[in-house]
Amino acid sequence: MSFATGAAQGQSQGWYIGAGGGGTKANNAGSCSDLNGTFDPGFSCTSNDTSTGWKVFAGYQFNPYLAAEGGYADLGSFKVSASGSITAIPATLSGSDKATGFNLDAVGILPLGEGFGLLGRLGVFAWKLDATSTQTGGGLFPPGSTATTSNSPTGTSADFGVGVKYDFNGVGGVRVEWQRFKNIGNDNTGKSDIDLISASVLYRFR
């Protein structure tokens, strides 16, 4: 009995690395309604608040219930495009926001037996948002010319999430998680929470 307990404890300690990917969704992101004050009434617009994201991570598990984990996440690109007129002059506009960053989290683990468990995480996310917009027409001079603007704010905010995991062979493992990255952006770009639903694989060093 003591040998089995020691072996299980050993499998729950040490360094690990992993990678995963899935779908992302920007909540409260810039949308077509934000352009009401830019375009004349009656403009057409499409926006996309979903994208594809991925992450890589490394961590150290202290015991069966607690780990510290750091990683890099690419949360995808979110786009909007519109056409119509600005002050009665034909115009088009397109914009893109791409969010990336580094996270450092405490990960709590609730073992359920047979390699299964529940995960909960809380930490900080050091983010960068690359925001660009391109306008053609709409009073730009000379007529028909194009202007591009860009903004790349950075900041630190909270991230948290929950998930399930399964470990096998004492070395490999898989996870499915939901994570939220809070308040990405600033007053110029607008702020948004971004969700990532991902499936990951990991490898434990023994």
N, C-alpha and C positions, 0 to 999 in steps of 0.2 A: 504493500500500500504506500509506504513512504517513497519507494522508488518511483512509482507511477506518478505520485504528486510532484516529485522533483522534476520528472521529465516534462510534465505539463507546464510547470512553472518556467522551465528553461525555454520551451517553445513560445512562451508569451513574453520573452524578453529579447532585446537586441535591436540592431539596425535593420531597416528595410527601405526599399525603393519601389516606386510604382509609376504608372501612367494610365490615363483614361481619357475618354471623350464622350460627348453627347450633345444635347440640345440646350440652347440658352434662350432666355426671354428677358427683354428689357421692360420693366414696369415704370410707368410715368415718363417714358422717353418722349423725345420730340416727335410730334405727329403733325398731320395735315392741319389740325385746328390751330396750331401755332403760327401758321402762315396767313391767317385771316387778316392780320394787320399789314402784311407785306403785299399780297396780291389784291387786285380788284375782285369784287364778288363774281362768282361763277367760274373760278379757276378749277382745274382738275388736278388731282393729287393721289399718289399711292405711297404707302409707308409699310415698312417691314420691321416689326419689333421682335422677330425671332431670328436665330442664327445657329451656327454650329461652333462649339467650343471644345477645348482640350486642356489637359493639365499634366504636369509631371511633379512628383513629390518625393521626399525622403523623410524618414522619421526614426525615432527611437522609442520603443515600447518599454516602459519601466516595469510593468507587472501586468497581470491579466486585465486590469481595469483602466489604465492610463497610458497615453503616449503623447509625445510632442512631435509636431509635424510641420515642415516648411515646404513650400513649393512655388511653382510658377503657373499661372493660368492665363490662357488666351480665351476671352469671352466672346469673340466673334465680332462681326460688323453689322450695324443696323442702319438702314438706308431709307431715305425719303426723296421723292422726285415730284415736281409740280410744273405745270405749264398754264399760262393764261396771259394776263396783262398786269403791268404795274404802271399806275397813272396813265392808263389807256395805251400803253406801248407794249407790244407783244414781248413775252419773256418766258424763259424756262429756268428752273432752279433744281439742283440735285445736291444732296448732302449725305455724308457717311460718318458714323461714329464707331471707332474701334477701341475696345477696352482690353487692357492687359495689366498684369501686376503680379506681385509676390505676396504670399500669405504665410503667416506663422500662427499655428493653432494648437490649442490643447484639445486632445481627442479622448473622450470618455468611452469606455467599452463595457457593455453588459453581456457577458458570456451566456449563451443559451444551451451549450452542450453540443457535442458532435461537430465542433468546428464553427457552428453558427454563432452570431452575436449581433447586437444592436450597437450603433455608433451615434455619438453626438459630438459636435465640435463647436468651438468658439475661439475667435482670434482676431487678428488685425490683417488688413489688406492694403498694401502700398501700391496704388494704382496709377496708371497713365491712360488718358483718353485722347486719342488722335481724332480730332473733328475737322472735317473739311467741307466746304460748300462751294459750288460753282454756279454762277449766274450768267446767263446769256441774254442780251437785250434788256428791255425794261428801263430804258433811259441811259444806259451806259454809253459813253462816247469813246470812239466813233460808233455810230449806230451798228448794231449787230455784233459788237465786241463781247468778249468773255472775261469775267473777273473771278478769280479763285481766292478764297480766304481760308486760313487754317488756324487752329487753336489746339494746343497740346497741354492742357492742365494736368497737374499731378496732385496727389493727396493721399491721406491715410484714413481709412474708415474700418468699420467692423465687418467681419464675415462670420457666418454660423451655418450649421446644417445638421441633418440627421441622415442615417442610412442603415443598411444591413451589410453584413460581411460573412464570408465563408472561407475558412482556412483549410488547406489540405496538404498532406504529406509533411507538415511541420515547416515547409519552406514557401510554398506558393499560396496565393489567396486571391479572392475576387471580392469586389464591393459594388454596391449600387447606392448612390447618394444624391441627395438634394442639398444644394448650397445656395445661400443668398449673400451677395456682395452689396453692401449698403452705400448709397449716396455717391455714385460715380459721376463726376462732372463738377462744374462750378456755375456761377450765376450767368456767365456768358453762353455756356453750352446747354445749360439745364442739367438738373440732377436726376439720376435714375437708379433704382435698385435693379440688379441683374441676377437672375436665377440660372443656375447650371444644374441640370440633371444628367448624371454621368454614370458610366460603368467603367470600372478600373480593374487592373490586375496588379499584383505586387509580388515582390520577391524578398524573402527574409534571409539575411546573412547568418550562417551558422558556423 
